[in-house]
Amino acid sequence: MSMLRRNVFALRAVTIAVTVFLLTGCGQQQEELPKADLGQEQSTDDVEKSAPPSDVDYSLSDIVVGIEGWSAFEENVTIRIPVYDRRIEGAPDVTDNYWTDWIQENFGDKYNITVEFVAIKRTDVLPTYEALANEGALPTILMEYDFPKLAQWAGQGWLSEFDLDEFMKVAPNYYQRMVDLGQLSYTGLDGKTYFALAERPYYNTDYGYVTLYRKDWLDQIGYEEYPDNWADEREMLLKLKESGICQYPCGGKMLEGSGVDRNYEYRTFPLDEENWACYGDYAIPALGDEANKRLLKRENEKYHLGLIDPHFDTIDEETARSNFANGKTLYYQGYVAADLDWVNAFYNNNPNGKLAVKITKNIADREGGTVPALRANNPFGMMIGFSSGADENQIKAAWMYMEWMTLDKNLFTMQWGIAGENYILAQNGVPTPVLNYDGECIQGVGNNKDYWCITTEARIAGGIEDIVALSAPKNIPQDFTSELIENYYGQLEAAEAGYAVSDCNFAVVLESVAKYQPALLDLYRQYRYQITKCAPENFERLYDELAKKYADAGYQNIVDERREAYKAGKSTRLQ
C-alpha cells in the first residue's frame, strides 16, 4: 500500500475513534479519547458502526426521502445563503450575477423557494456575522471553516439544534457522505446536533495556497532557488535591498480578520499535547506562547533590518496584492486559480519578470528555529449551521439546497459553467477552462468556489494532479503546473513526517471564547504592531508586558477553559 493511501486510512481511523467518543460521550465524563493505530486500515466493523440507523420509518414522516420525493412548498419560502465577498477586482457581484440567477431558476423556482445571497466580507467574517446578528438579520445558513467559530455561534444561541435523522430524509446523499467520511463526530456539541459538514479531499495539505516570488530578482543576485533556511534567506533579502532591486523585499500588510500570525513552523516538535490544546488554536493569536514569541522575534528582526515596509500596518490586502503586481515586493502568498487577477496584473506590469513557486521542503532549520510545519485542515470542509431564527420550512428548504448542490449534475455545472462558454472537454475528459472569458456566464473566484464550498472543497476533475494542474494560472508567460504539483508532494512529505498540525476541537461550548475573542483580536493587532516596531533591546520586556495584559484581558480565561475541557476528555487528541 502506498504511503499516501496508508495516511488516508490512518486519518479516517482517527476520525472513527473520535466519532465513537462524541456520539456516546458528549453527555458523560470521559477520561480520554481513544487513540487510533496509525498503521492500520479502517475495518469493516468501523464502517458498520458508522452506518445510518436502519430502523427509521420513513413512511411515518411527512418528509419524503430524497430529491425524487420533493414537492414545491405551498407558500413561498425565502432562504438566505452566505457567500464570501473577497473584494476581487473584476469578479461579479457575489449576491447578484448569472449564477445566483441560475440557482434561483433551476432550484428555487422549482420548489417555490426564494434564494437570497448574503455577502460575508472574507477578511472580517466574525464582525460581519456579529453585525447581522445585532440587526436580527442572520442568514438561514451560517457557515465557516473553523470549528471554534461555529462552536462560538452555538454558544451565543445563533444556531438551531436539529435531528440528523430528519436531515438524512431530506438530504440522504449529503448525510451518507458524512457517514462515509467519518464526519459525524463533528456534528455536535454537548450532546446536541448543530452542524452538517462539507467534504475536504486531501485535507492534510493546503496545496492551493502558495507563495510566488520574483525568480528574476534572485537570478540577478546569484540565487538559483529560494533559500530553505533563515540565515541564507536573510542574506538574500539584504542583497536585494542593498543592490537597489527592491527597497522592502518582504513588503508587509496589516492584520485583517481572524487566523492571523500562524505560528506552526515556530513550534517545538514533537508537540506537547496539553500546550497544543491550550495555545494551538488558529482563530485566536497565542500571544504569550513561545511559538508566537519566536514568530514575532523574527518579524521584529525583519523590521529593523529594513526588510518590511515601515507603514505595513496601513497596507490592506488589496494594496499588498497591487504592490507585488507593481514590482515593489519579492513575494505574495495567496490561493491560485486558472484566471488570477494579481498574476495577470504582474505580467502586464512586468513583461520581463519571471516568477516561481516557493516549494515546500521537508527540511528543518534548527539554527533558525523553524520546521517545515503546516496547518492541516480539518477532515471536513465548510461547517454548516442553521439560524435559530429560521422556521421549520426555511431549515428544510436549506437542507434541500445543500442536497441539490451536492448532486453531480448541479455541482459540475456550478464548478465548470456552461460547455463551450466557460469550459471545453479535453481528450482525457477533464474540463479545461476557457481563459479570459468575459461573457454573461462569468464565474466568481475559484470557479464559483464560494457557492459550491457548501458541499466540497475540490472540483470534479480526476485525481490530485489533475486538480492541481487545473488550479495553475493560465494564459501567462509561464507554466507553474509542475512546480505546484511538486509543492503538493512536498507538503505531503512534511505531513507524513509529522509536521501537518490540525487544531484542537472541543466537544463543549467554550463560553470564554465568545466573550473575549472579538476584543482580543483587536488588542492583538495593537500589541503586535508595537512589538514588531520596538527596539530589539526592548523586545523581551515589551513582549512579556503585553502578553500579561493580553492574558488579563481574557486570553487566560480561554486557555484555562480549554485546559479544563482537554483534561475532561472533551477534545480531539494528537495522534
C-alpha positions in Angstrom: 0.0 0.0 0.0 1.4 3.4 -0.9 2.4 5.9 1.9 -0.4 8.3 0.7 -3.0 5.5 1.0 -1.8 4.5 4.4 -2.0 8.1 5.5 -5.6 8.5 4.3 -6.7 5.3 6.1 -4.9 6.4 9.3 -6.7 9.7 9.3 -10.0 8.0 8.8 -9.3 5.6 11.6 -8.6 8.6 13.9 -11.9 10.2 12.9 -13.8 7.0 13.7 -12.3 6.9 17.1 -13.4 10.5 17.7 -16.8 9.6 16.4 -17.4 6.9 19.0 -16.4 9.4 21.7 -18.5 12.3 20.7 -21.6 10.3 19.8 -21.6 8.3 23.0 -19.8 10.5 25.4 -20.7 14.2 25.0 -23.1 14.0 27.9 -20.7 11.9 30.0 -17.3 12.3 31.7 -14.6 10.8 29.6 -11.0 10.3 30.7 -9.5 10.3 27.2 -10.4 9.8 23.6 -9.3 6.5 22.1 -6.2 6.8 20.0 -6.1 5.1 16.7 -3.4 2.8 15.4 -1.9 4.8 12.6 -0.6 1.7 10.9 -4.0 0.0 10.4 -6.7 0.5 7.9 -10.3 1.2 8.8 -12.1 -2.1 9.5 -15.4 -3.2 8.1 -16.7 -3.2 11.7 -15.9 0.5 11.9 -17.9 1.1 8.7 -20.9 -0.8 10.0 -20.8 1.2 13.2 -20.9 4.5 11.2 -23.8 3.4 9.0 -27.1 5.3 9.2 -29.8 3.8 11.5 -31.7 1.0 9.8 -34.9 1.3 11.8 -36.0 4.8 10.6 -39.6 4.5 9.4 -39.7 7.0 6.5 -43.3 6.2 5.9 -44.4 7.8 9.2 -42.8 11.1 8.3 -44.4 13.8 6.2 -40.9 14.4 4.6 -40.2 12.2 1.6 -36.7 10.8 1.4 -34.5 12.4 -1.2 -35.0 14.8 -4.1 -37.3 12.5 -6.1 -39.9 12.9 -3.4 -39.6 16.7 -3.0 -42.5 18.9 -3.9 -42.9 22.6 -4.1 -43.8 24.5 -0.9 -47.5 25.6 -0.9 -46.4 29.1 0.2 -43.2 30.7 -0.9 -40.2 30.1 1.4 -37.3 32.5 1.5 -33.8 31.3 2.5 -30.7 33.5 2.8 -27.4 31.9 2.0 -24.0 33.4 2.9 -21.3 33.8 0.3 -17.8 35.2 0.8 -17.1 38.6 -0.7 -13.4 38.6 -1.4 -13.3 42.1 -2.9 -11.5 40.8 -6.1 -11.4 43.3 -8.9 -13.3 42.1 -12.0 -15.3 39.5 -10.1 -19.1 39.7 -10.4 -21.3 40.9 -7.6 -21.5 37.9 -5.3 -25.1 38.4 -4.5 -26.5 39.2 -7.9 -25.0 37.5 -11.0 -25.7 34.9 -13.7 -25.1 32.1 -11.2 -27.3 33.4 -8.5 -30.0 33.7 -11.1 -29.2 30.1 -12.4 -29.6 28.7 -8.9 -32.9 30.5 -8.5 -34.2 29.3 -11.8 -33.0 25.7 -11.5 -33.6 25.2 -7.8 -35.7 27.9 -6.2 -38.4 28.3 -8.8 -38.9 24.6 -9.0 -39.7 24.3 -5.3 -41.3 27.7 -4.6 -38.2 28.9 -2.7 -36.7 32.3 -3.0 -32.9 32.1 -2.7 -31.2 35.3 -1.5 -27.4 35.6 -1.0 -25.8 37.5 1.8 -22.3 38.9 1.3 -19.8 38.0 4.1 -16.6 40.0 3.9 -13.8 37.4 3.8 -11.4 39.4 5.9 -14.0 40.2 8.6 -16.1 37.0 8.9 -16.8 37.3 12.6 -17.6 41.0 12.7 -19.9 40.6 9.6 -21.9 37.9 11.3 -21.9 39.8 14.5 -23.4 42.8 12.8 -26.0 40.7 11.1 -26.9 39.1 14.5 -27.3 42.6 16.1 -29.6 43.6 13.2 -31.7 40.4 13.6 -30.7 39.5 10.1 -28.7 36.3 10.4 -28.9 34.2 7.2 -30.8 30.9 7.2 -27.4 29.1 6.9 -24.3 30.1 8.9 -21.1 28.6 7.7 -17.4 28.8 8.2 -14.3 26.5 8.0 -13.2 26.6 11.7 -14.9 24.6 14.4 -14.3 27.2 17.1 -16.3 29.8 15.2 -19.3 27.5 14.8 -19.0 26.5 18.5 -19.0 30.2 19.4 -22.1 30.8 17.4 -23.8 27.8 19.0 -22.8 29.2 22.5 -24.3 32.5 21.6 -27.6 30.9 20.7 -27.4 31.7 17.0 -27.8 28.1 15.8 -30.7 25.7 15.8 -30.3 22.2 17.2 -31.6 19.7 14.7 -32.3 16.0 14.2 -29.8 14.1 12.0 -32.4 11.5 11.1 -34.6 14.2 9.7 -31.7 15.8 7.9 -31.0 12.4 6.4 -34.5 12.1 5.0 -34.3 15.4 3.2 -30.6 15.2 2.2 -29.7 11.5 2.0 -26.7 11.9 -0.3 -25.2 14.7 1.8 -25.8 12.6 5.0 -24.4 9.4 3.6 -21.2 11.2 2.5 -20.7 12.5 6.1 -21.1 8.8 7.2 -18.6 7.5 4.6 -16.0 10.2 5.6 -16.4 9.6 9.3 -17.5 13.2 9.9 -20.4 12.6 12.3 -18.1 13.2 15.3 -18.0 16.8 14.5 -21.7 17.5 14.1 -22.5 18.2 17.8 -21.7 20.0 21.0 -22.7 18.9 24.5 -24.7 16.0 23.1 -26.7 18.3 20.7 -26.5 18.3 16.9 -25.8 21.7 15.3 -23.7 21.1 12.2 -23.6 19.5 8.8 -20.2 19.2 7.1 -18.9 19.5 3.6 -16.2 17.3 2.1 -12.5 18.2 2.1 -10.3 15.9 -0.1 -6.6 15.8 0.6 -7.1 17.7 3.8 -3.7 17.0 5.3 -2.2 19.5 2.9 -3.0 23.0 1.7 -2.0 22.7 -1.9 -3.9 25.6 -3.2 -2.2 28.2 -1.0 1.2 29.1 -2.3 4.0 31.7 -2.3 5.0 33.1 -5.7 8.3 35.0 -5.7 10.5 37.0 -8.2 12.8 34.4 -9.7 14.3 37.0 -12.0 15.4 39.0 -8.9 17.1 36.0 -7.3 18.8 35.3 -10.6 20.3 38.8 -10.6 22.0 38.3 -7.3 23.1 34.8 -7.9 20.5 32.5 -6.3 19.1 29.5 -8.2 16.2 29.0 -5.8 14.6 30.4 -2.7 16.8 29.6 0.4 15.5 26.9 2.8 17.0 28.4 6.0 16.8 31.8 7.7 20.5 32.6 7.6 20.6 32.3 3.8 17.2 33.9 3.3 18.3 36.9 5.4 21.5 37.3 3.4 19.5 37.1 0.2 16.9 39.7 1.3 19.6 42.1 2.3 21.4 41.7 -1.0 18.1 42.5 -2.8 17.8 45.6 -0.7 21.4 46.7 -0.9 21.5 46.2 -4.7 18.6 48.6 -5.1 16.4 46.0 -6.7 13.8 46.2 -4.0 13.5 48.6 -1.1 11.3 46.5 1.1 11.5 42.9 -0.2 9.2 41.4 2.5 6.5 44.1 1.9 4.1 43.8 4.8 0.4 44.3 5.4 -1.9 45.0 8.2 -3.6 42.2 10.2 -7.1 41.6 9.0 -9.7 39.0 10.2 -9.0 36.0 12.4 -6.5 33.3 11.8 -3.6 35.8 11.7 0.0 35.0 12.6 0.0 31.3 12.0 3.0 30.0 14.1 3.1 26.3 13.1 6.7 26.4 11.8 7.9 28.0 15.0 6.5 25.3 17.3 8.7 22.7 19.0 8.2 19.1 17.7 7.1 16.7 18.9 4.3 18.8 20.2 3.3 18.9 23.8 -0.4 17.8 23.7 -1.7 20.0 26.5 0.1 23.0 25.1 -1.3 22.3 21.7 -4.9 22.1 23.1 -4.5 25.3 25.1 -2.5 27.5 22.7 -2.6 25.8 19.3 -5.8 27.4 18.0 -5.9 29.0 14.6 -8.5 31.7 15.3 -7.1 33.5 18.4 -3.4 34.5 18.2 -1.4 32.9 21.0 0.3 36.0 22.5 2.4 34.7 25.4 3.1 31.3 23.9 6.7 30.5 23.0 5.9 29.8 19.3 4.2 33.2 18.9 7.2 34.8 20.7 9.6 33.3 18.2 7.5 34.4 15.3 7.3 38.0 16.4 11.0 38.0 17.3 11.6 37.2 13.6 9.2 39.9 12.5 10.9 42.4 14.7 14.3 41.4 13.2 12.9 41.9 9.6 11.5 45.3 10.5 14.8 46.6 11.9 16.8 45.2 9.0 14.6 47.4 6.8 13.0 44.4 5.0 9.4 45.3 5.9 7.7 48.5 4.8 7.6 50.8 7.9 4.0 51.6 7.1 2.9 47.9 6.9 0.2 48.5 9.5 -1.7 50.7 7.0 -1.4 48.4 4.0 -4.6 46.3 3.3 -4.8 43.1 1.4 -5.7 44.8 -1.9 -2.8 47.2 -1.7 -0.4 44.3 -0.8 -1.5 42.5 -4.0 -1.0 45.7 -6.0 2.4 46.2 -4.5 3.5 42.8 -5.7 2.0 43.2 -9.1 3.7 46.6 -9.4 7.1 45.2 -8.7 7.5 46.6 -5.1 7.8 43.3 -3.2 9.6 40.0 -3.6 6.7 37.6 -3.0 3.0 37.3 -2.4 1.0 34.5 -0.8 -2.4 33.5 -1.9 -4.7 30.9 -3.4 -4.0 30.1 -7.0 -6.6 29.7 -9.8 -6.6 29.4 -13.6 -7.5 33.0 -14.1 -5.9 35.1 -11.3 -6.1 38.9 -11.5 -2.9 39.7 -9.5 -0.8 37.2 -11.5 -2.2 38.6 -14.8 -1.5 42.2 -13.5 2.1 41.2 -12.5 3.0 40.2 -16.1 1.2 43.2 -17.6 3.3 45.4 -15.4 6.5 43.4 -15.6 6.7 41.8 -19.1 10.2 40.6 -18.5 9.5 39.4 -15.0 9.8 35.7 -14.0 8.0 34.1 -11.1 8.5 30.8 -9.3 6.6 28.8 -6.6 8.3 28.5 -3.3 8.4 24.8 -2.9 7.7 23.2 0.5 10.6 21.0 1.6 10.8 18.6 4.5 13.8 20.4 5.9 14.1 21.7 9.5 16.1 24.9 10.0 17.2 24.1 13.6 19.6 27.1 13.8 16.9 29.5 12.5 14.3 27.9 14.9 11.8 26.7 12.3 10.5 23.4 11.0 8.5 22.6 7.8 5.2 22.6 9.6 1.9 23.4 8.0 -1.7 23.7 9.2 -3.5 20.5 8.4 -7.1 21.2 7.5 -9.9 19.6 9.5 -11.2 16.3 7.9 -14.1 18.3 6.7 -14.6 21.4 4.6 -17.2 24.0 5.3 -19.2 23.6 8.6 -22.9 24.5 8.2 -25.3 25.5 10.9 -28.8 26.8 10.7 -30.1 30.1 12.2 -32.1 29.8 15.4 -34.3 32.5 13.9 -35.3 30.2 10.9 -38.6 28.4 10.9 -39.1 24.7 10.1 -39.8 25.3 6.4 -36.8 27.5 6.0 -34.5 24.9 7.6 -36.0 22.2 5.4 -35.5 24.4 2.3 -31.9 25.0 3.4 -31.4 21.2 3.6 -32.9 20.9 0.1 -30.5 23.5 -1.2 -27.5 21.6 0.2 -28.6 18.3 -1.2 -29.4 19.8 -4.6 -25.9 21.4 -4.8 -24.3 18.0 -3.9 -25.9 16.2 -6.9 -23.3 15.7 -9.6 -25.1 17.4 -12.5 -25.7 20.6 -10.4 -22.3 20.6 -8.8 -20.5 20.1 -12.1 -22.3 23.0 -13.7 -21.6 25.3 -10.8 -18.0 24.3 -10.8 -17.3 24.4 -14.5 -20.0 26.6 -16.0 -21.6 26.2 -19.4 -20.0 24.0 -22.0 -18.5 26.0 -24.9 -18.7 29.1 -22.8 -16.7 28.6 -19.6 -15.0 25.3 -20.5 -14.3 22.7 -23.1 -13.7 19.0 -22.5 -10.1 17.8 -23.0 -9.2 14.5 -24.6 -8.8 13.0 -21.1 -12.3 14.0 -20.3 -11.2 16.7 -17.8 -12.8 20.1 -18.3 -10.5 22.9 -19.5 -11.5 26.4 -18.6 -11.9 29.0 -21.3 -9.4 31.7 -20.3 -10.2 35.3 -20.1 -13.9 34.6 -20.6 -15.9 37.7 -20.0 -19.4 36.8 -21.2 -22.6 36.8 -19.1 -21.7 33.4 -17.6 -18.5 34.6 -16.0 -17.8 32.7 -12.8 -16.8 34.0 -9.4 -13.5 33.5 -7.6 -12.1 29.9 -8.0 -14.8 28.8 -10.5 -17.6 29.8 -8.2 -15.9 28.3 -5.2 -17.8 30.4 -2.7 -21.1 28.8 -3.8 -20.2 25.2 -4.1 -18.0 25.1 -1.0 -21.2 24.3 0.9 -20.7 20.7 -0.3 -17.0 20.2 -1.2 -13.6 21.9 -1.3 -12.4 20.3 -4.6 -13.7 20.4 -8.2 -14.7 17.3 -10.1 -11.5 16.8 -12.1 -10.0 13.4 -11.7 -7.0 12.9 -9.3 -5.0 15.3 -7.2 -2.5 16.1 -10.0 -5.4 17.0 -12.3 -6.9 19.2 -9.7 -3.6 21.0 -9.0 -3.0 21.4 -12.8 -6.4 23.0 -13.2 -5.6 25.5 -10.5 -2.4 26.6 -12.1 -2.7 30.2 -13.6 -3.2 30.0 -17.4 -2.6 32.3 -20.3 0.5 33.8 -18.9 4.2 33.6 -20.0 5.0 30.8 -17.5 3.5 27.4 -16.6 3.6 26.7 -12.9 1.9 23.3 -13.1 4.9 21.1 -12.4 6.0 23.4 -9.5 2.6 23.4 -7.9 2.5 19.6 -8.1 6.0 19.4 -6.6 4.9 21.7 -3.8 1.9 19.5 -3.1 4.1 16.4 -2.8 6.5 18.5 -0.6 3.6 19.3 1.7 2.6 15.7 1.7 6.1 14.6 2.7 6.1 17.1 5.5 2.7 15.8 6.6 3.8 12.2 6.6 6.9 13.2 8.7 4.5 14.5 11.4 4.6 18.3 10.6 0.9 18.6 9.5 -0.8 20.1 12.5 -4.5 20.2 13.0 -6.2 22.4 15.6 -7.7 21.0 18.7 -11.5 20.8 18.5 -13.7 20.7 21.6 -17.0 18.9 22.2 -18.3 21.6 24.5 -19.1 25.2 24.1 -16.2 27.4 25.4 -18.1 30.3 26.8 -14.9 32.4 27.3 -14.2 32.3 23.5 -17.5 34.0 22.7 -17.0 36.5 25.5 -13.4 37.6 24.8 -12.4 36.7 21.2 -13.6 39.9 19.4 -11.8 42.2 21.9 -8.7 40.0 21.9 -8.4 40.2 18.1 -8.4 44.0 18.2 -6.0 44.0 21.1 -3.6 41.6 19.4 -3.3 43.8 16.4 -2.3 46.8 18.5 0.2 44.8 20.5 1.6 43.0 17.5 2.4 46.3 15.8 4.1 47.7 18.9 6.1 44.5 19.3 7.2 44.4 15.7 8.4 48.1 15.8 10.0 48.2 19.2 13.8 48.5 19.6 15.3 45.0 19.6 16.8 45.6 23.0 13.3 46.2 24.4 11.7 43.2 22.7 11.8 40.8 25.6 10.5 43.3 28.2 7.7 44.6 25.9 6.6 41.2 24.7 6.3 39.9 28.3 4.5 43.0 29.4 1.9 43.0 26.6 1.5 39.2 26.9 0.5 39.7 30.5 -2.0 42.4 29.6 -3.4 40.1 26.8 -3.8 37.3 29.3 -5.6 39.6 31.8 -7.9 40.9 29.0 -9.4 37.4 28.7 -6.9 35.2 27.0 -6.0 33.4 30.2 -9.7 32.6 30.7 -9.8 31.0 27.3 -6.6 29.0 28.0 -8.0 27.8 31.4 -11.3 26.7 29.9 -9.5 24.9 27.1 -7.3 23.1 29.6 -10.3 22.1 31.7 -12.1 20.6 28.6 -8.9 18.9 27.5 -8.3 17.2 30.9 -12.0 16.2 31.0 -11.6 14.3 27.7 -13.8 16.6 25.8 -11.5 17.4 22.9 -9.7 15.8 20.0 -6.2 14.5 20.7 -2.8 14.5 19.0 -2.2 11.3 17.2 
